[in-house]
Amino acid sequence: MTITLEHHTPQAFVDPYAADPAKTARPPAAAGQDMDHLLPPPNPSERLSTLIDPRDRHRLALHAALTAAGIPPRPEDRDAIDQLSTLPSGINTTLQRWLSHTASH
């Protein structure tokens, strides 16, 4: 017995997060218009006033330090990173320094 699955859009089956190029395509630039420009600097008065919990800040910083050192965290590393994030700020800073030293050599 053979079951045949019919999909009208094979891309949706392969990659459910794929964007539809027709919907995301940008209009062509006008002739002579320079498309490479810098974004304006951020306006400090428009900055959100939410504070990040130190544990979350440590976790994000550790993720960034590991990635910059060429050691991208894997999903199974989450528990270890969460435990390291609970350590005091001084220890977290030391871990980041060690990782940045490793990345520079």
C-alpha positions as CSV (number, residue, x, y, z in Angstrom):
1,M,0.0,0.0,0.0
2,T,1.4,3.4,-1.0
3,I,0.3,6.7,0.5
4,T,0.7,9.8,-1.7
5,L,0.8,13.1,-0.1
6,E,-0.3,16.1,-2.2
7,H,1.2,19.5,-1.4
8,H,0.2,22.5,-3.5
9,T,3.4,24.3,-2.3
10,P,6.3,22.0,-1.9
11,Q,8.4,24.8,-0.3
12,A,5.9,25.0,2.6
13,F,6.5,21.3,3.3
14,V,10.3,21.6,3.1
15,D,10.7,24.9,4.9
16,P,7.6,26.2,6.8
17,Y,9.5,29.5,7.6
18,A,10.4,30.3,4.1
19,A,9.2,33.8,3.0
20,D,7.2,34.2,-0.2
21,P,9.6,36.2,-2.5
22,A,6.6,37.9,-4.2
23,K,5.5,39.4,-0.9
24,T,9.0,40.3,0.5
25,A,10.5,41.6,-2.7
26,R,11.5,45.3,-2.7
27,P,10.7,47.6,-5.6
28,P,13.7,48.3,-7.8
29,A,15.7,51.5,-7.0
30,A,15.2,54.5,-9.2
31,A,18.0,55.2,-11.7
32,G,20.9,57.0,-10.1
33,Q,19.6,56.5,-6.5
34,D,22.3,55.3,-4.1
35,M,20.9,52.4,-2.0
36,D,23.8,52.1,0.3
37,H,23.3,54.6,3.2
38,L,23.9,54.6,6.9
39,L,21.1,54.4,9.4
40,P,20.6,57.5,11.6
41,P,22.1,57.1,15.1
42,P,19.6,55.9,17.8
43,N,17.7,58.5,19.7
44,P,18.3,57.9,23.5
45,S,14.9,59.5,24.3
46,E,13.2,56.7,22.3
47,R,15.0,53.9,24.2
48,L,12.8,51.5,26.1
49,S,13.1,51.8,29.8
50,T,12.9,48.1,30.6
51,L,15.6,46.6,32.8
52,I,17.1,43.2,32.0
53,D,17.5,40.8,34.9
54,P,21.3,40.3,35.7
55,R,20.9,36.6,35.1
56,D,19.5,37.2,31.6
57,R,22.2,39.8,30.9
58,H,24.9,37.2,32.0
59,R,23.3,34.5,29.9
60,L,23.2,36.8,26.8
61,A,26.8,38.0,27.4
62,L,28.0,34.4,27.8
63,H,26.2,33.3,24.6
64,A,27.9,36.2,22.7
65,A,31.3,35.5,24.2
66,L,31.1,31.8,23.3
67,T,30.0,32.6,19.8
68,A,32.8,35.2,19.4
69,A,35.3,32.6,20.6
70,G,34.2,30.2,17.8
71,I,32.2,28.0,20.2
72,P,28.6,28.5,19.3
73,P,26.3,27.2,22.0
74,R,24.4,24.1,21.2
75,P,20.9,23.4,22.5
76,E,22.2,20.8,24.9
77,D,24.5,23.5,26.5
78,R,21.5,25.4,27.8
79,D,21.5,23.9,31.3
80,A,25.2,24.7,31.7
81,I,24.8,28.2,30.5
82,D,21.8,28.8,32.7
83,Q,23.8,27.5,35.7
84,L,26.8,29.7,34.8
85,S,24.5,32.7,34.4
86,T,23.5,32.5,38.1
87,L,27.0,33.1,39.2
88,P,28.0,36.6,40.5
89,S,28.9,39.3,38.0
90,G,32.6,39.2,38.7
91,I,32.7,35.5,37.9
92,N,30.7,36.0,34.7
93,T,33.1,38.8,33.7
94,T,36.1,36.5,34.3
95,L,34.5,33.8,32.1
96,Q,33.9,36.3,29.3
97,R,37.5,37.6,29.6
98,W,38.9,34.0,29.4
99,L,36.8,33.3,26.3
100,S,37.8,36.6,24.6
101,H,41.5,35.8,25.3
102,T,41.0,32.3,23.8
103,A,39.4,33.8,20.7
104,S,42.2,36.3,20.2
105,H,44.9,33.5,20.2
